[in-house]
């Protein structure tokens, strides 16, 4: 197989390709992240080197096999990986024109959250740094400059932390996308060991935690990760992360009709937060085929949000974008045994 270079830093490109002139690695790296689609476009490289690169290396190991765009402007792409597996990535654009790439860290997911369609796939495999970076590059090439990245696609980022860490190093590199760490968010279902790894080794990006319930028994039932990562241990890990970063984090609260939407559930969230600096992002559950939940009504959602506000909990409500294309929170999935593997259950 040809060498894949999208997951390499400039000095690694030079070393991997045994380039006698080390600065060539930086040139190639800059071309990759400025939108070059082929080695022929790298015009400051000698023709002979470009020919050698085309023969021995692969600029992209994945490609877009399908694109769907929702009526709200959200775009979802299905990417075919080099080994025939598929992942999905989403492009979001706000009212100010700011674009955010919602990218995947794994094909499938092993966490088994019962309200999330990705979890029904099981874990197929981790994505390598190049496959993560390529999602951003391919979205940027297709839709224009992207200023923010959220690891909120398929998979649990902290279960593939080394590869996620390497991809963030590339995203943050001044010769590459040069995206600030404050514009990169890792979303986790609450892996305490992974949070502590970030505390010890970085990167200190923004952190979002899928809380869903602050009642231990309820959370264990709908999020199996809780069995080894109790709410108490999770809270202690979040405190350590906050002490390190002095930043507010986000608690993502998927509101499941009749499950976690009562006044007492809001009060338990208040108790869980305690003196931590956090904002609760209330996300009414997005319907996903085959999952045993129902959407909360608008009145229920409003009442839950208002109760959090009464308790002086900073709260926002997620505007549900991409629902029409199964691109919203909890809806991503690619079932490869279907007639068309890029069919995401639409």
KAZI-V786387 format. One line per field, one symbol per residue. ss: DSSP state (~ for helix, > for strand, _ for the rest). phi: phi as a letter, one per 30 degrees, with the letter a starting at -180 (. if undefined). burial: b if it has 24 or more other C-alpha atoms within 12 Angstrom, else e. A space follows every 10 residues. Layout:
ss=???
phi=???
burial=???
This chain:
ss=__>>_____~ ~~~~~~____ __~~~~~~~~ ~~~_____~~ ~_____~~~~ ~~~~~~>>__ __>>>>>>>_ ____>>>>>> _____>>>>> >>>_____>> >>___>>>__ _______~~~ ~_>>>>__~~ ~~~~~~~~~~ ~~~____>>> >_____~~~~ ~~~~~~~~~~ ~~________ ~~~>>>>>__ _~~~~~~~~~ ~____>>>>> _____~~~~~ ~~_~~~~___ ~~~~~~~~~~ ~~~~~___>> >>>>>>____ __~~~~~~~~ ~~~____>>> >>>>______ ____>__~~~ ~~~~~~~~~~ ____>>>___ __~~~_____ __________ ______
phi=.ddccdccde dddeddchdd cddddddded deccjdcadd dddcceeddd dddddcbbdb cbadcabbbd ddjdcbcccc ddcjdbbbbb ccbddcidcb cccccbdiac diedccdedd diddaddded ddddeddddd ddcjeccbbb dbddjceddb ddddeddddd edddccdhcd ddcbbccbdj dddddddded biddddbbbd diaccedddd dcbeeddcbd dddddddddd ddddchcdcc cdbddceicb ccddddddde dddhcdcbcc cdbeecebei cdbbdddddd dddddddddd dicebbcddd ciddbhcdei cdabcdcdeb eddcid
burial=eeebbbbbbb bbbeeebeee eeebbbbbbb bbbbbebebe ebeebeeebb eebeeebbbb bbbbbbbbbb eebbbbbbbb bbeebbbbbb bbbeeeeebb bbbbbbbbbb bbbbbbbbbb bbbbbbbbbb bbbbbbbbbb eebebbbbbb bbbbbbbbbb bbbbbbbbbb bbeeebbbbe bbbbbbbbbb bbbbbbbbbe ebbbbbbbbb bbbbbbebbb ebbbbbeebb beebbbbbbb bbeeeeebbb bbbbbbbebb bbbebbbbbb ebbeebbbbb bbbbbbbbee eebebbeeeb bbebbbbbee eebbbbbbeb bbbbbbbbbb bbbbbeeeee ebbbbe
